[in-house]
Amino acid sequence: MPAQYAHLDGRRFVNEDFVNGVRDAYPATTKKIPLGYSTYTGWTGKDEVLFTQQDPSPDVRFDGPVYQVTFDPSHPECFEEKILQLVDHSEPPREAGKTARRRLTPGLDVERVWGQTLEGRMARVAAEREARRGGGLYGYPRQIQSACETATKRLRRRAGRVVMEAAKRDRHVLAFLETHARQGGSVTARVLLGAYRAAMPQVPPREPAPPVPSDPDVLVREAARARMGMYGYPAKTAKLGLKSCAVVREEAGLIAADLHIRKAALRAKITGFLGEHSKTADSAEAGLILRSFPAEGFKFRRRRATVEGPPATVDEWLSWDPTSG
């Protein structure tokens, strides 16, 4: 049987007669190893060639055992210029249009492997891809859901920092925000309270106490100590609560403008998701961002900085004011 060699998809294979030819050419450096042989074609330590026996494969049409050839990639000459030219070999015939990859006959092997026709497989894959694309909440794409949830989380983080700082300055501000959310219908106050409860889950939501004491003597004493303001709370408490609401409302406007700029082509889907999320999940953050969205068709204009060059003439240098501009 003649020595045979095959090069398929970057891998090299030889038959047993090829290995016997290597053993005859390099008797001193060829030795038996588990599942094959190894040999050295020189004395550098990097010119070792391994012949590892493989299981029979229809891709390699050899008669008898099949060995895969491996060597140091930095020294390909140890096999290609020494062994391959030394051992007289032939290459097995290969069928046209076939590689070492798995071969499937259309209409026959496809049905046996997949259990359905090629057209059915393609239709199912397309349906699964479309389902993944629109697999977000309320039937919206996941891309829309991710963008909106990121925006609401960003607003809640900002609101959490604001309300925690306000609560440190005035312990009555939380009661004011509860009254402002209930009596004034403030969505911003709801965002602040929700952020506070999310940051402090161990604190149970308390019932809003009447801000004005019922005892006339206590009322006189409270009025004497502090000027009363909105909803009957001290003026400084009301001012701090309204200022916190203004900061969060401004942040919601920045987030909405950022969404409008980056996702202009998806405006309808984003506003639709925010509206649905604010109703179904009772998300105050989504409702506040939706209320802060720019009008449809609104376009931001980028300011262009005008840089004037240095004066060109002596008169211009004399009249030039370096502090201007």
C-alpha positions in Angstrom: 0.0 0.0 0.0 1.5 3.4 -1.0 2.1 6.2 1.5 -0.7 8.7 1.4 -1.0 12.3 2.6 -4.0 14.7 2.7 -4.4 18.4 3.7 -8.0 19.2 4.6 -9.2 22.5 6.2 -5.8 23.3 7.7 -5.2 19.8 9.1 -2.8 17.2 7.8 -3.4 13.5 7.7 -1.2 10.5 6.7 -1.8 6.8 6.6 0.2 4.0 8.3 2.6 3.5 5.4 3.6 7.1 5.5 4.4 6.7 9.2 6.5 3.6 8.4 8.4 5.6 5.8 9.2 8.2 8.5 10.4 5.5 10.9 12.7 4.2 8.2 14.0 7.7 7.4 14.6 8.7 11.1 15.2 5.5 13.0 17.2 7.1 15.7 14.8 9.9 16.7 11.4 8.2 16.1 9.8 6.7 19.1 6.4 5.2 20.0 4.1 7.4 22.1 0.5 6.8 23.2 -1.8 6.7 20.2 1.0 7.3 17.7 4.7 8.2 17.0 7.0 11.2 17.4 10.1 12.1 15.6 12.7 14.9 15.5 14.1 16.1 12.1 16.9 18.1 13.7 18.5 19.2 17.0 16.8 22.5 17.8 14.1 21.1 20.1 11.4 22.8 18.0 11.4 20.4 15.1 9.4 17.6 16.7 6.6 16.1 14.5 3.8 14.1 16.1 1.7 11.5 14.3 -1.5 10.8 16.4 -3.9 8.1 15.3 -7.5 9.2 14.7 -10.8 7.5 14.4 -11.9 6.6 10.9 -13.5 9.5 9.1 -15.3 9.7 5.8 -13.5 12.9 5.0 -10.1 11.1 4.8 -10.3 8.3 2.3 -7.4 6.2 3.5 -7.2 2.4 3.7 -6.2 1.5 7.2 -5.3 3.7 10.2 -5.3 7.4 9.9 -2.8 9.7 11.7 -3.0 13.5 12.1 0.2 15.4 11.8 1.1 18.2 14.3 4.2 20.2 14.6 5.5 23.6 15.9 3.7 26.3 13.8 6.9 28.4 13.9 8.8 25.6 12.2 6.7 24.2 9.4 9.8 23.2 7.4 10.4 20.3 9.8 7.5 18.5 8.1 6.8 20.3 4.8 10.4 20.5 3.6 12.0 17.5 5.2 9.5 14.7 5.9 7.0 15.5 3.1 9.7 15.6 0.5 11.6 12.6 1.9 8.7 10.1 2.0 7.3 9.1 -1.4 3.5 9.6 -1.1 0.4 10.2 -3.1 -2.7 12.2 -2.3 -6.1 10.5 -2.2 -8.8 11.7 -4.7 -11.3 14.2 -3.4 -14.8 14.6 -4.7 -15.5 18.0 -6.2 -17.2 20.6 -4.0 -16.7 18.7 -0.8 -14.5 19.6 2.2 -13.8 18.1 5.5 -16.9 19.7 7.0 -20.0 17.6 7.5 -21.7 17.0 4.1 -25.5 17.3 3.9 -27.4 16.2 0.8 -30.3 18.7 0.3 -33.7 17.1 0.7 -32.3 13.9 2.3 -29.8 14.3 5.1 -31.3 17.6 6.2 -34.6 16.0 7.0 -32.8 13.1 8.8 -30.7 15.4 10.9 -33.2 18.2 11.7 -36.4 16.3 11.4 -37.9 18.8 8.9 -37.3 20.2 5.5 -34.8 23.0 4.7 -37.7 25.4 4.1 -39.4 24.6 7.4 -36.1 25.0 9.2 -35.6 28.4 7.7 -39.1 29.5 8.5 -38.8 28.4 12.2 -35.4 30.2 12.6 -36.9 33.4 11.1 -39.9 33.2 13.5 -37.6 32.6 16.5 -35.5 35.5 15.5 -38.5 37.8 15.2 -39.8 36.6 18.6 -36.5 37.5 20.2 -36.5 40.8 18.5 -39.9 41.7 19.9 -39.6 39.8 23.2 -39.7 42.8 25.5 -42.5 44.0 27.9 -45.9 44.9 26.5 -44.9 43.5 23.1 -42.1 46.1 22.5 -38.6 45.1 21.3 -36.0 44.5 23.9 -34.0 47.4 22.6 -36.8 49.8 23.5 -37.3 48.2 26.9 -33.6 48.3 27.7 -33.3 52.0 26.7 -36.4 53.0 28.8 -35.4 51.0 31.8 -32.0 52.5 31.8 -33.5 56.0 31.7 -35.8 55.3 34.6 -33.0 53.8 36.7 -30.9 56.8 36.0 -33.7 59.1 37.2 -34.3 57.0 40.3 -30.6 57.1 41.3 -30.5 60.9 40.9 -33.8 61.2 42.9 -32.3 59.0 45.6 -29.3 61.3 46.1 -31.5 64.4 46.2 -34.1 63.0 48.7 -31.5 61.6 51.0 -29.7 64.9 51.1 -33.0 66.8 51.8 -34.0 64.4 54.6 -30.7 65.0 56.3 -31.3 68.8 56.2 -34.9 68.7 57.3 -36.7 65.7 58.9 -40.2 67.0 57.9 -39.5 67.1 54.1 -40.7 63.5 53.6 -44.0 64.3 55.1 -44.2 67.4 52.9 -43.5 65.3 49.8 -46.2 62.8 50.8 -48.7 65.6 51.1 -47.5 67.2 47.9 -47.9 63.9 46.0 -51.4 63.2 47.5 -52.9 66.6 47.7 -51.0 68.4 44.9 -50.8 65.4 42.5 -47.1 65.8 42.0 -45.5 63.1 40.0 -42.0 64.4 41.0 -42.8 64.0 44.7 -43.8 60.4 43.9 -40.5 59.8 42.3 -38.6 61.2 45.3 -40.6 59.1 47.7 -40.2 55.9 45.6 -36.4 56.5 45.5 -36.3 57.0 49.2 -38.2 53.8 49.9 -35.9 51.9 47.4 -32.8 53.3 49.2 -34.2 52.6 52.7 -36.3 49.4 52.3 -36.2 48.8 56.1 -38.1 52.0 56.7 -41.9 51.3 56.4 -43.9 54.0 54.7 -45.5 56.1 57.4 -48.9 57.7 57.3 -48.7 61.4 56.7 -49.4 63.2 59.9 -51.5 66.4 59.9 -49.0 69.1 59.4 -50.9 71.6 61.6 -51.4 70.6 65.2 -55.0 70.6 66.5 -54.1 72.1 69.8 -54.4 75.9 69.6 -51.6 76.4 72.1 -49.2 74.2 70.1 -50.3 76.0 66.9 -49.4 79.3 68.4 -46.0 78.0 69.6 -45.2 76.5 66.2 -46.2 79.7 64.4 -44.1 81.7 66.7 -41.0 79.6 66.0 -41.3 79.3 62.2 -43.2 81.0 59.3 -45.8 78.6 57.9 -45.9 77.8 54.2 -47.4 75.4 51.7 -49.9 72.9 53.0 -49.3 74.3 56.5 -45.7 73.1 56.7 -42.9 75.4 57.8 -41.8 77.6 54.9 -38.3 76.3 54.9 -39.6 72.7 54.7 -41.8 73.5 51.8 -39.1 75.4 50.0 -36.7 72.5 50.4 -39.2 70.0 49.1 -40.1 72.1 46.1 -36.4 72.7 45.4 -35.9 68.9 45.4 -38.8 68.4 43.0 -37.3 71.0 40.7 -33.9 69.3 40.7 -35.5 65.9 39.8 -37.8 67.5 37.2 -34.7 69.1 35.5 -32.9 65.7 35.5 -36.0 64.1 33.9 -35.8 66.8 31.2 -32.2 66.0 30.5 -32.8 62.3 30.3 -35.8 62.8 28.0 -33.8 65.1 25.7 -30.9 62.6 25.6 -33.4 59.9 24.5 -34.9 62.2 21.9 -31.5 62.9 20.4 -30.1 59.4 20.4 -33.3 57.5 19.5 -35.0 60.0 17.3 -36.1 57.3 14.8 -37.6 55.2 17.7 -39.6 58.1 19.4 -43.0 56.6 18.9 -42.0 53.2 20.4 -40.1 54.8 23.3 -43.0 57.1 24.2 -45.4 54.3 23.8 -43.4 52.1 26.2 -43.0 54.8 28.8 -46.8 55.5 28.7 -47.7 51.8 29.0 -45.1 51.3 31.8 -46.3 54.3 33.8 -49.9 52.9 33.7 -49.3 49.1 34.0 -46.4 49.1 36.4 -47.4 52.5 38.1 -43.9 53.8 37.3 -43.7 57.4 38.4 -40.2 57.7 36.8 -41.6 56.6 33.4 -44.4 59.0 33.6 -42.2 62.0 34.6 -39.8 61.3 31.7 -42.7 61.0 29.3 -44.1 64.4 30.4 -40.6 65.9 29.9 -40.2 64.7 26.4 -39.7 67.3 23.7 -42.5 67.9 21.2 -42.7 65.6 18.2 -40.6 67.0 15.3 -38.5 69.1 17.7 -34.8 69.3 16.5 -31.9 70.4 18.5 -29.4 72.8 16.9 -25.8 72.4 17.7 -23.9 75.6 18.3 -20.9 76.1 16.1 -17.9 77.7 17.8 -16.5 80.6 15.7 -12.7 80.9 16.1 -11.2 84.1 14.8 -7.7 84.1 13.6 -5.0 86.5 14.8 -4.8 90.0 13.3 -3.4 90.1 9.8 -2.1 93.7 9.6 -0.3 96.1 11.9 -3.3 98.3 12.4 -5.4 95.3 13.4 -2.6 94.3 15.9 -2.7 97.8 17.5 -6.4 97.8 17.8 -6.8 94.2 18.9 -8.1 93.5 22.4 -7.0 90.1 23.6 -9.7 90.0 26.3 -12.5 90.3 23.8 -14.2 87.1 22.8 
